[in-house]
């Protein structure tokens, strides 16, 4: 029996038997866009069932789930009995979040294969929606407990049992899952606690949450902290709740997500519950498993879990945010932005969603809209540095280096003593490009102090020194260390080759620069460097070839001018004089 996601992988490769399509009769006078089929009936190209099916396949191949669902619906409307269309259609509809339509197709799928895992999961979700817990259990019992199903099915069954009034059986099931699956203590503790709390068993809930926290070590999940703090507040244990939240905040000092719980406790109030219904609990289980799949880069599979969770809890900011992240990784930027826009901006997730919306605007080429949004956010929260850092990054990418430095300065001021190596590194880049080398060097050295073996910092500072003819031996050692950490990075290989070039080791420079060009063949600077090394290694024709190649790759104007001079015999590379070192 196949697993839930073996089914997913198999469906995308299905071949569907479509009605035969013949060419237009010979000698037809119809234009190409309006041909006639074998019966002589005019048809519009792209409007046949075959055309729609091909469009469906293309939409699947590029992960355009909404379009795939639309084309599936069109094919089904015209030819509902096509072979395997129900299974393919169910997958498309579920991926696009059209769960009600997916359920109709799921009924057809299970009529042919009663144990189909994906179809049964969809039908179980619909049963939760109707509060038909016996039906949910029947559907879940049809799914074999293999792979990820061995986690999601017991979690869903526990919620169905609780909804059916069998709380003890639900808690026992979660205990069994904890015993048989290593590492699930935090998630089973959370769900056992939420079930016990929802069914009026506060002592059992407290014990379950406590087990979950103990199993989490130093990394307690947000939902577990929120749920446990809520229980403690409801049972007149405010001080314990406050200590729990303070410990989480100390471990996660930059997150906004705990704010609603912390603020409620500070006012002596009870935080909102994580789940209010059994369907909410099932949605929470689906979300948790989707997060695991997303972490493992199984994003297409995670998408189905997310859409099912949203069907049960449509306005969940956490699940909408995860949906946006999955779409981003699938390069469906427009759909990701729709998900982020659906999040209430007043929630903590709304802040992070707006940061990602700004990045979406930039990706779509609307840099001005991205910058406006970030500047608004910077004014809104003077205690946050993340919007200012994002603004600095965007401006740096746009080569607006002086503005980028100003944004990074704001981020640094707001970070106080908490600035990390990345902030010093990115500000150092902007400062170096803005020709403020003394400040840039200080920032890059500070980044290296905070993260001594960081290959990006080692390379950037080392390369900068090489370009200025400074500290060449130290720069070479730094870049060699970076190369050992990132051997497939062509830019770092280029830095090492250029260091050897500046030290007068031209054969050694050629070796590393040839490797750099192989790793980054489209970079004009690297090709230009290799040309220079070839020239001083007495490989003159190869040097000219590399310079011409660099010119074809549209270098910056000042670089282009230098390369053209070299091709005309001007400003040619000069060898290092005998017994002289460039290092100072």
C-alpha positions in Angstrom: 0.0 0.0 0.0 1.4 3.4 -1.0 2.0 6.2 1.4 0.3 9.5 1.3 3.1 11.2 -0.6 4.0 8.2 -2.8 0.5 8.8 -4.1 1.4 12.5 -4.7 4.5 11.6 -6.6 2.7 9.0 -8.7 -0.2 11.2 -9.7 1.9 13.9 -11.3 3.2 11.3 -13.7 -0.1 9.8 -14.7 -1.0 9.5 -18.4 -4.7 10.1 -19.0 -6.4 8.5 -22.0 -7.9 11.4 -24.0 -10.2 11.3 -27.0 -8.2 11.1 -30.3 -7.5 14.4 -31.9 -6.8 14.5 -35.6 -5.2 17.1 -37.8 -7.4 19.5 -39.8 -8.4 18.1 -43.2 -6.0 18.7 -46.0 -6.5 22.0 -47.8 -8.5 23.7 -45.0 -8.9 27.4 -45.5 -9.4 28.2 -41.9 -6.8 30.3 -40.2 -4.4 28.5 -37.9 -6.2 29.7 -34.8 -9.5 28.3 -35.9 -9.1 24.9 -37.4 -11.7 22.1 -38.0 -11.7 18.8 -36.3 -12.2 15.5 -38.1 -16.0 16.0 -38.1 -15.5 19.5 -39.7 -16.6 21.4 -36.6 -14.5 24.5 -36.1 -12.5 24.6 -32.9 -10.3 27.3 -31.2 -6.7 26.2 -30.5 -6.3 25.8 -26.8 -10.0 25.2 -26.1 -10.0 21.4 -26.7 -10.0 18.9 -23.9 -6.6 17.9 -25.1 -5.3 21.5 -25.0 -6.7 22.0 -21.5 -5.1 18.8 -20.3 -1.7 19.9 -21.7 -2.2 23.2 -19.9 -3.0 21.3 -16.8 0.3 19.3 -17.1 2.3 22.4 -17.7 0.7 24.1 -14.7 1.7 21.1 -12.6 5.2 21.1 -13.9 5.7 24.8 -12.9 3.9 24.3 -9.6 1.1 26.8 -10.5 -1.4 25.0 -8.3 -4.2 27.5 -8.8 -4.0 27.2 -12.6 -3.7 23.4 -12.4 -6.9 23.3 -10.4 -8.7 25.5 -12.8 -7.7 23.4 -15.9 -8.6 20.3 -14.0 -12.1 21.6 -13.3 -12.5 22.4 -17.0 -11.4 19.0 -18.1 -13.7 17.3 -15.6 -16.6 19.4 -16.7 -16.3 18.2 -20.3 -15.0 14.7 -19.7 -15.7 13.5 -16.2 -15.0 9.9 -17.0 -11.4 10.2 -18.3 -9.1 7.6 -16.9 -7.4 8.7 -13.7 -8.7 12.2 -13.9 -10.3 11.9 -10.5 -7.0 11.1 -8.7 -5.2 13.9 -10.6 -8.0 16.3 -10.1 -8.2 15.6 -6.4 -4.5 16.3 -6.0 -4.8 19.6 -7.9 -7.8 20.7 -6.0 -6.2 19.9 -2.6 -3.0 21.7 -3.5 -5.0 24.8 -4.5 -7.0 24.7 -1.3 -10.2 23.9 -3.0 -11.0 21.2 -0.4 -14.7 20.9 -1.0 -14.2 20.2 -4.7 -11.3 17.9 -3.8 -13.6 15.9 -1.5 -16.1 15.2 -4.3 -13.2 13.7 -6.3 -11.9 11.9 -3.2 -15.2 10.0 -3.0 -14.6 8.8 -6.6 -11.0 7.8 -5.8 -11.9 5.8 -2.7 -14.7 4.0 -4.7 -11.9 2.5 -6.7 -9.3 2.2 -3.9 -10.7 2.4 -0.4 -7.3 2.7 1.2 -6.1 5.7 -0.9 -4.3 7.8 1.8 -4.6 11.2 0.3 -8.3 10.9 -0.6 -9.1 9.5 2.9 -7.3 12.3 4.5 -9.3 14.9 2.6 -12.5 13.1 3.5 -11.5 13.1 7.2 -10.9 16.8 7.0 -14.4 17.3 5.7 -15.8 15.1 8.4 -14.0 17.3 11.1 -15.6 20.3 9.5 -19.1 18.7 9.9 -18.2 17.5 13.4 -18.8 14.0 12.2 -16.1 12.4 14.3 -17.1 8.7 13.7 -16.8 9.4 9.9 -13.4 11.0 10.5 -12.2 7.9 12.4 -13.5 5.6 9.6 -11.6 7.5 7.0 -8.4 7.8 9.1 -8.5 4.0 9.9 -8.2 3.3 6.1 -4.8 4.9 5.9 -1.7 2.7 6.4 0.7 4.0 9.1 3.8 4.4 7.0 6.1 7.4 6.6 4.7 10.7 7.6 1.3 9.1 7.9 2.5 7.3 11.1 2.6 10.8 12.7 -0.3 12.7 11.2 -2.9 9.9 11.3 -2.6 9.2 15.1 -2.7 12.9 15.9 -5.8 13.3 13.8 -7.3 10.2 15.3 -6.7 11.5 18.8 -8.7 14.6 18.0 -11.5 12.6 16.4 -11.7 10.3 19.5 -11.8 13.3 21.8 -14.5 14.9 19.6 -16.4 11.6 19.8 -16.3 11.8 23.6 -13.5 9.2 24.1 -10.9 11.4 25.7 -9.2 8.5 27.6 -8.7 6.6 24.3 -7.3 9.8 22.7 -4.8 10.4 25.5 -3.7 6.7 25.4 -3.2 6.9 21.7 -0.9 9.9 22.1 1.0 8.1 24.9 1.5 5.2 22.5 2.7 7.5 19.8 5.2 9.1 22.2 6.5 5.6 23.1 6.9 4.3 19.5 8.2 7.5 17.8 11.3 9.0 19.2 11.5 12.8 19.3 7.7 13.4 19.3 7.5 14.2 23.0 7.0 17.9 22.5 4.3 17.5 19.9 2.4 14.7 21.7 2.7 16.6 25.0 1.2 19.7 23.3 -1.8 17.8 21.7 -2.5 15.7 24.8 -2.5 18.9 26.9 -4.8 20.7 24.5 -7.2 17.7 24.4 -7.3 17.4 28.2 -7.8 21.1 28.6 -10.6 21.2 26.0 -12.4 18.3 27.7 -12.2 19.8 31.2 -9.2 18.0 32.6 -6.8 20.7 33.8 -4.6 18.4 35.9 -4.1 16.0 33.0 -3.4 19.0 30.8 -0.8 20.4 33.2 1.0 17.0 33.3 0.9 16.7 29.5 2.3 20.2 28.9 5.0 19.6 31.5 6.1 16.4 29.7 6.1 18.3 26.5 8.3 21.1 27.9 10.7 18.6 29.5 11.0 16.7 26.2 11.8 20.0 24.3 15.1 20.7 26.1 16.3 24.2 25.4 14.0 24.8 22.4 10.3 24.9 23.5 7.9 25.5 20.7 5.8 28.7 20.7 2.5 26.8 20.6 3.4 24.7 23.6 4.4 27.8 25.6 1.2 29.6 24.6 -1.0 26.7 25.4 0.7 25.9 28.8 0.7 29.6 29.8 -3.0 29.9 29.0 -3.8 26.8 31.2 -1.7 28.2 34.1 -3.4 31.6 33.9 -6.8 29.9 33.9 -6.0 27.9 36.9 -4.8 30.9 38.9 -1.0 30.2 38.4 -0.1 33.5 36.9 3.4 33.6 38.3 4.3 30.2 36.7 2.8 31.4 33.4 4.9 34.6 33.5 8.1 32.6 34.3 7.4 30.2 31.4 6.9 33.1 29.0 10.0 34.9 30.3 12.1 31.8 29.7 10.8 31.6 26.1 11.5 35.3 25.5 15.0 34.9 26.9 15.7 32.1 24.5 14.0 33.9 21.6 14.7 37.6 22.3 13.9 38.9 18.8 10.5 37.3 18.2 7.3 39.1 18.3 5.2 36.0 18.3 4.9 35.6 22.0 3.8 39.2 22.5 0.0 38.6 22.8 0.5 36.0 25.5 3.0 38.2 27.4 0.8 41.3 27.2 -2.3 39.4 28.4 -0.3 38.0 31.4 1.1 41.5 32.2 -2.5 42.7 32.5 -3.6 39.8 34.7 -5.7 38.4 31.9 -6.0 34.9 30.5 -4.3 34.6 27.0 -6.5 33.4 24.1 -6.5 29.6 23.8 -4.4 27.9 21.0 -7.4 25.8 20.0 -11.1 26.3 20.7 -12.6 23.2 19.0 -11.7 19.7 18.0 -11.5 20.8 14.4 -9.0 23.5 15.5 -6.9 20.7 17.1 -6.9 18.7 13.9 -5.8 21.9 12.0 -3.0 22.3 14.5 -1.9 18.8 13.9 -1.9 19.3 10.1 0.0 22.5 10.6 2.7 20.8 12.7 3.2 18.1 10.2 3.3 20.6 7.3 6.0 22.5 9.2 8.0 19.3 9.5 7.6 18.6 5.8 8.6 22.2 4.9 11.7 21.9 7.0 12.6 18.8 5.1 12.0 20.7 1.8 9.1 18.5 0.9 7.1 21.6 0.0 4.6 20.1 -2.4 3.6 17.6 0.2 3.5 20.3 2.9 1.2 22.3 0.8 -1.6 19.7 1.0 -1.4 19.6 4.8 -1.4 23.4 4.9 -4.4 23.8 2.7 -6.3 21.2 4.7 -5.4 23.0 7.9 -6.7 26.3 6.5 -9.9 24.7 5.4 -10.6 23.9 9.1 -9.1 27.2 10.4 -9.1 29.7 7.5 -7.8 32.7 9.4 -4.9 31.1 11.3 -2.0 33.6 10.9 0.6 31.0 11.6 -0.7 28.6 8.9 -1.2 31.5 6.4 2.4 32.5 7.0 3.6 29.0 6.4 1.6 28.9 3.2 3.3 32.1 2.1 6.7 30.6 2.8 6.0 27.4 0.8 4.8 29.5 -2.2 7.9 31.6 -1.9 10.2 28.6 -2.0 8.2 27.3 -5.0 8.8 30.7 -6.7 5.1 31.4 -6.8 5.6 35.0 -5.5 2.1 36.3 -6.4 0.4 33.5 -4.5 2.8 33.9 -1.6 1.9 37.6 -1.4 -1.8 36.7 -1.4 -1.2 34.5 1.6 0.7 37.2 3.4 -2.0 39.8 2.7 -4.6 37.5 4.2 -2.9 37.8 7.6 -4.3 40.3 10.0 -1.5 43.0 10.1 -2.3 43.7 13.8 -1.0 40.2 14.7 2.7 39.5 15.3 2.6 37.3 12.2 1.3 40.4 10.3 4.7 42.2 11.0 6.7 39.3 9.5 4.2 39.0 6.6 4.8 42.6 5.7 8.5 42.1 5.7 8.0 39.3 3.2 5.6 41.4 1.2 8.3 44.0 0.8 10.6 41.3 -0.4 7.9 40.2 -2.8 7.5 43.7 -4.2 11.3 43.8 -4.8 11.3 40.4 -6.5 8.5 41.6 -8.8 10.5 44.7 -9.7 8.6 47.2 -7.7 11.4 48.4 -5.6 9.8 51.8 -4.8 6.8 50.0 -3.2 9.1 47.8 -1.2 11.1 50.7 0.1 7.9 52.7 1.0 6.6 49.8 3.0 9.8 49.2 4.9 10.1 52.9 5.7 6.6 52.9 7.1 7.4 49.9 9.3 10.6 51.5 10.5 8.5 54.5 11.8 5.9 52.2 13.3 8.2 50.3 15.6 11.2 52.2 16.9 12.2 49.2 19.0 12.7 46.9 16.0 15.8 46.7 13.8 14.6 44.1 11.2 12.8 46.5 8.9 15.8 48.8 8.8 18.1 45.9 8.1 15.8 44.8 5.2 15.8 48.4 3.9 19.6 48.4 4.0 19.8 45.1 2.1 17.4 46.3 -0.6 19.3 49.5 -1.1 22.6 47.7 -1.2 21.3 45.3 -3.8 20.1 48.4 -5.8 23.7 49.8 -5.5 22.4 52.8 -3.5 25.2 52.4 -1.1 25.1 55.6 0.9 21.4 55.2 1.6 22.1 51.6 2.5 24.7 52.7 5.1 22.2 55.1 6.6 19.6 52.3 6.9 22.2 49.9 8.4 23.2 52.7 10.9 19.5 52.9 12.0 19.5 49.1 12.4 22.7 49.2 14.4 21.4 51.9 16.8 18.3 49.8 17.4 20.3 46.6 18.0 22.3 48.2 20.8 24.7 45.5 22.0 22.8 42.8 20.2 24.1 43.4 16.6 25.3 40.2 15.0 28.0 39.5 12.5 25.6 39.7 9.6 24.8 43.4 10.3 28.5 44.3 10.5 29.2 42.3 7.4 26.4 43.8 5.2 27.1 47.4 6.5 30.8 46.8 5.8 30.0 45.9 2.2 27.9 49.0 1.8 30.6 51.2 3.3 33.3 49.7 1.1 31.2 50.3 -2.0 30.5 53.8 -0.8 34.3 54.3 -0.6 34.4 54.7 3.2 37.1 52.1 3.7 38.1 52.9 7.2 34.6 52.3 8.6 34.2 49.3 6.3 37.3 47.7 7.6 36.3 48.2 11.2 32.9 46.6 10.5 34.4 43.6 8.6 36.9 43.0 11.4 34.1 43.2 14.0 32.1 40.7 12.0 35.1 38.4 11.9 35.5 38.9 15.7 31.9 37.8 16.2 32.1 34.9 13.7 35.8 34.1 13.3 35.5 31.3 10.7 32.7 32.8 8.6 33.7 32.2 5.0 31.8 35.2 3.6 33.5 37.6 5.9 36.9 35.9 5.4 36.5 36.2 1.7 35.2 39.8 1.5 37.8 41.3 3.9 40.6 39.2 2.3 39.6 40.2 -1.2 39.3 43.9 -0.2 42.8 43.8 1.2 44.1 42.2 -1.9 42.5 44.8 -4.1 44.2 47.5 -2.1 47.5 45.7 -2.0 47.4 45.4 1.8 48.0 42.5 4.2 48.3 40.1 1.3 49.8 37.1 3.2 47.1 37.4 5.9 44.4 37.9 3.2 45.7 34.8 1.4 45.5 32.7 4.6 41.9 34.0 5.3 40.7 33.2 1.8 42.4 29.7 1.9 40.3 29.1 5.0 37.2 30.2 3.3 37.9 28.0 0.3 38.2 24.9 2.6 34.7 25.7 3.9 33.1 26.5 0.6 35.0 24.7 -2.1 32.3 25.1 -4.7 32.1 28.8 -4.4 33.5 30.3 -7.6 33.9 33.8 -6.1 36.0 32.6 -3.2 38.1 30.6 -5.6 38.6 33.8 -7.6 39.7 35.6 -4.5 42.4 33.0 -3.8 43.6 33.1 -7.4 43.7 36.9 -7.3 45.7 36.8 -4.0 48.3 34.5 -5.6 48.4 36.8 -8.7 49.1 39.8 -6.4 51.8 37.9 -4.7 53.4 37.1 -8.1 52.6 33.4 -8.3 51.1 33.4 -11.8 50.9 29.6 -12.4 49.2 29.2 -9.1 46.8 32.0 -9.8 45.9 30.4 -13.2 45.1 27.1 -11.5 42.6 28.7 -9.0 41.2 31.2 -11.5 40.5 28.5 -14.0 38.6 26.7 -11.3 36.7 29.9 -10.4 35.7 30.4 -14.1 34.5 26.8 -14.2 32.3 27.4 -11.2 31.1 30.9 -12.2 31.5 31.0 -16.0 29.2 34.0 -16.5 31.0 36.5 -14.3 33.0 39.2 -16.2 35.3 40.0 -13.3 36.5 36.4 -12.8 37.0 36.0 -16.5 39.0 39.3 -16.6 41.2 38.1 -13.7 41.9 34.9 -15.5 42.9 36.9 -18.6 45.4 38.9 -16.5 46.9 35.7 -15.0 47.2 34.1 -18.4 49.0 37.2 -19.7 51.6 37.1 -17.0 51.9 33.3 -17.4 52.9 33.9 -21.0 49.6 32.5 -22.4 48.8 35.6 -24.5 46.2 34.2 -26.9 44.3 32.7 -24.0 44.5 36.0 -22.2 42.9 37.9 -25.1 40.2 35.2 -25.4 39.3 35.7 -21.7 39.2 39.4 -22.0 36.9 39.2 -25.0 34.8 36.8 -23.1 34.6 39.1 -20.2 33.5 42.0 -22.5 30.6 39.8 -23.8 29.3 39.4 -20.3 28.4 43.1 -19.9 30.8 44.3 -17.2 30.4 47.6 -15.4 31.5 50.6 -17.5 34.7 51.3 -15.7 35.7 47.6 -16.0 34.7 47.5 -19.6 37.0 50.5 -20.3 40.0 48.8 -18.7 39.4 45.5 -20.6 39.2 47.3 -23.9 42.5 49.1 -23.2 44.1 45.8 -22.6 42.8 44.4 -25.8 44.3 47.5 -27.6 47.7 46.9 -25.9 47.3 49.6 -23.3 47.6 49.2 -19.5 48.6 45.6 -19.9 49.3 43.6 -16.7 52.8 44.0 -15.5 54.8 41.3 -13.7 56.0 41.7 -10.1 59.6 42.9 -10.2 62.1 40.3 -9.0 62.6 40.0 -5.2 59.8 42.5 -4.6 56.7 41.8 -2.6 53.4 43.6 -3.0 52.5 42.9 0.6 52.9 45.9 2.9 
